[in-house]
């Protein structure tokens, strides 16, 4: 019998959350980032969310709003070495969900700027009333943005939501979430050289937020229920067989990300930050739960946890 020395709060949390297919984390499978204290805010001006790291770990892209010089959320770039930041997008609509190219100085992101011009809300025919979560209701298009000369290339041109993009296959392909109609979503993949678009199969109905590990051997995504109130986390590993991470209580899980060495999967449930060890199937809560915790992201050296905490209507990025 394996014995665990856990606090009352931790025992209660694990008993409530961990199903029979999961185990509590032993010291061998715990991540050292759990024991590190909060080092402080990486951002301070405005409200800041959606952090993403470049493959070399030297840069962090994030979405910033509530600043004096722009009314819509825009994407900023911060040096993780000096903390210096600069604004990247200057659009007339919201710029969201940035992701780095693995080798080139590019980011891909979603923006509502052209949708607002081409389909003005007060002039165009309204879209059907959506049953999807709020994050998937605003029409957006995808863009590639170079970081050296700020050149912009538009990738999509259709009415509706295209978002949550990620480069895969060493940058040769893109995957993202596409809303089909007011009740359905899908994950699509674009071969950039051949300009071929296909639907990613085998993900069940209404998938969103498809993410891949850095070595691209692991993939994870969310599958929403019929009411879009809760979702399940699905994973596919090197053997190609998808499986669900079975949790005892239905919840709305968000913000999937992999550890740089592909050993762990992270997510939030809007109150807590969670880690799932892929080899041992152990589940661990990373911080004491409180409303406003989101976007868990491990630094490329595996030593620190980056996350977002929202309080009194504003969000900041912490490490």
Helices and strands as residue ranges (DSSP letters): H 8-17, E 23-24, G 32-35, E 47-53, E 59-65, E 74-79, E 85-87, E 95-100, E 106-111, H 113-118, G 134-136, E 141-146, E 152-154, E 162-168, G 169-171, E 173-181, E 184-191, E 196-199, E 207-212, E 219-224, E 231-236, E 242-245, E 254-258, E 264-268, E 273-277, E 282-285, E 293-298, E 305-311, E 314-318
